[in-house]
Amino acid sequence: MEFLASPLTYALLAANIILSLMAFGDELFLNKGLFIVGPILQDKQYYRLVSSGFLHGSQGHLLVNMLTLFFFGPPLEGILGTGLFAVIYFISLLGGSLWSLMENRRNPRYSALGASGAISGVLISFSLFAPFSTLLLFFVLPMPAIVFTALYIGYSMYASVYQKNSRIGHDAHLGGALAGGLATVLLVPGVWGGFIKAIESVLGMG
């Protein structure tokens, strides 16, 4: 069964969905878990670096992130194994949160939420192993994994500049992607060489 082969992916999906739905109807619960610069730096509420990654700002925000995790999580967990997949996921989540903290450290009221940093790390990690694996965007449009990853992160970088008033943690995408990619390269010997060979093969250089 797919569930048994990818237990952590489905546990993360369930946790994100349940906690986000709880937050939609409870502002106090939401505010306790939000990424907010002031409480993190001044009150040392470091748990917010992780808890904010399980909350979402809207049903659409939740749907996009969970669909992406649903498509990319199981194959990556299958490649890495559950333990290493967990390491990559949470390093990416923390990397995204720390990047946001660095970018917004002078604004104590800055707040954000979403699994975007972790999802970006999962996308980059999977693309290192299978950059030209085809997925069906919106279940219809075929697209190589590396193209989807570039579009996802590229839009997030654009949004981090031009949608500053949004609570969605766009700043976290870049930090999560960098953390996930670096962690994968460091923890899985040979993955970078395999990625380069795949690129060279498609370009006719191999």
C-alpha positions in Angstrom: 0.0 0.0 0.0 1.2 3.5 -0.9 0.4 4.7 2.7 2.7 2.1 4.2 5.5 3.0 1.8 5.3 6.7 2.6 4.1 7.0 6.2 5.7 10.3 7.0 4.3 12.1 3.9 0.8 11.1 4.8 1.4 12.0 8.5 2.6 15.4 7.4 -0.4 15.8 5.1 -2.8 14.9 7.9 -1.1 17.2 10.4 -1.1 20.2 8.0 -4.7 19.7 7.1 -6.0 19.1 10.7 -4.0 22.0 12.2 -4.8 24.4 9.4 -8.6 23.6 9.6 -8.5 24.2 13.3 -6.7 27.6 12.8 -9.3 28.7 10.2 -12.0 28.7 12.9 -9.9 29.8 15.9 -7.9 33.1 15.7 -6.3 32.5 19.1 -5.0 29.1 18.1 -3.7 30.6 14.9 -1.9 33.4 16.6 -0.2 31.1 19.0 1.4 29.2 16.2 2.2 32.0 13.7 5.7 33.0 12.7 6.0 36.5 14.3 9.4 38.1 14.5 8.8 39.9 17.8 7.9 36.9 20.0 10.6 34.8 18.4 13.4 37.2 19.0 12.2 39.0 22.1 10.4 36.3 23.9 12.4 33.3 22.6 9.3 31.5 21.3 11.4 29.5 18.9 8.7 26.8 18.5 7.0 29.3 16.1 9.8 28.5 13.6 8.2 25.0 13.2 4.6 25.5 14.3 4.0 28.1 11.6 4.9 25.5 9.0 1.7 23.5 9.8 -0.7 26.5 9.4 -2.1 28.0 6.3 -3.8 31.3 5.5 -6.6 30.0 3.3 -8.1 26.9 1.8 -6.4 27.7 -1.5 -3.0 28.1 0.2 -3.5 24.8 2.0 -4.6 23.0 -1.2 -1.7 24.1 -3.3 0.9 23.1 -0.7 -0.7 19.8 0.1 -1.2 18.8 -3.5 2.5 19.6 -4.1 3.5 17.5 -1.1 1.1 14.7 -2.2 2.8 14.5 -5.6 6.4 14.9 -4.6 6.5 13.5 -1.0 5.9 9.8 -1.6 8.5 9.4 -4.4 11.1 11.3 -2.5 10.4 9.4 0.7 10.7 6.2 -1.4 14.1 7.3 -2.6 15.5 8.6 0.7 13.7 6.4 3.2 11.5 7.8 5.9 14.3 8.8 8.3 16.3 10.8 5.8 13.1 12.3 4.3 12.2 13.6 7.7 15.6 15.2 8.0 15.3 16.9 4.6 11.7 18.1 5.3 12.4 19.6 8.7 15.8 21.1 7.7 13.9 22.8 4.8 11.2 24.0 7.1 13.7 25.5 9.5 15.8 26.9 6.7 12.8 28.7 5.4 11.8 30.1 8.8 15.4 31.2 9.5 15.7 32.9 6.1 12.4 34.8 6.9 13.7 35.7 10.3 16.9 37.1 8.8 15.0 39.1 6.1 12.6 40.6 8.5 14.5 40.8 11.8 14.0 44.6 12.0 10.2 44.3 11.7 8.9 42.8 15.0 5.3 42.7 13.7 6.1 40.7 10.6 4.1 37.5 10.5 3.9 34.5 8.2 2.7 31.0 7.9 2.6 28.0 5.6 4.5 24.8 4.7 6.1 26.6 1.8 9.7 26.4 3.0 9.5 22.7 3.6 7.7 22.1 0.3 10.4 24.0 -1.6 13.1 21.9 0.0 11.2 18.7 -1.0 10.9 20.0 -4.6 14.6 20.8 -4.9 15.6 17.5 -3.3 13.4 15.5 -5.7 14.6 17.4 -8.7 18.2 16.5 -7.8 17.3 12.9 -8.1 14.8 13.0 -11.1 14.9 16.4 -12.7 13.1 15.3 -15.9 10.5 13.1 -14.3 7.1 14.1 -15.7 4.2 15.2 -13.6 0.7 16.2 -14.6 0.1 19.8 -13.5 -3.5 20.2 -12.5 -3.8 16.5 -13.4 -3.6 17.5 -17.1 -0.5 19.4 -18.2 2.7 17.3 -18.4 5.7 19.1 -17.0 9.2 18.1 -16.0 9.8 18.2 -12.2 12.7 20.7 -12.6 10.5 23.1 -14.5 7.7 22.9 -12.0 10.2 23.5 -9.2 11.7 26.5 -11.0 8.2 28.0 -11.5 7.1 27.4 -7.9 10.2 28.9 -6.4 10.4 31.7 -9.0 6.8 32.8 -8.3 7.5 32.7 -4.6 10.5 35.0 -5.0 8.4 37.4 -7.1 5.6 37.3 -4.4 8.1 38.0 -1.6 8.9 41.3 -3.2 5.5 42.3 -4.6 3.1 40.8 -2.1 4.5 42.0 1.1 1.1 42.4 2.8 0.3 38.7 2.5 0.7 36.5 5.5 1.8 33.6 3.2 5.5 32.9 4.0 6.9 33.7 0.5 10.3 34.6 2.0 10.6 31.1 3.3 10.5 29.5 -0.2 14.1 30.5 -1.1 15.5 29.6 2.3 13.7 26.3 2.3 14.9 25.5 -1.2 18.5 26.3 -0.4 18.4 24.3 2.8 16.8 21.3 1.2 19.1 21.3 -1.7 22.2 21.7 0.3 21.1 19.0 2.9 20.4 16.5 0.1 23.8 17.1 -1.6 25.6 16.7 1.7 23.7 13.7 3.0 23.4 11.7 -0.2 26.8 11.1 -1.8 26.7 11.1 -5.6 23.4 12.9 -6.0 25.0 16.1 -7.5 27.0 14.1 -10.0 23.9 12.2 -11.1 22.0 15.5 -11.5 24.7 17.0 -13.7 24.8 13.8 -15.8 21.0 14.0 -16.3 21.3 17.6 -17.4 24.2 16.8 -19.8 22.2 13.9 -21.2 19.2 16.0 -22.1 21.5 18.7 -23.6 23.2 16.1 -25.7 26.5 16.5 -23.9 26.6 13.1 -22.2 
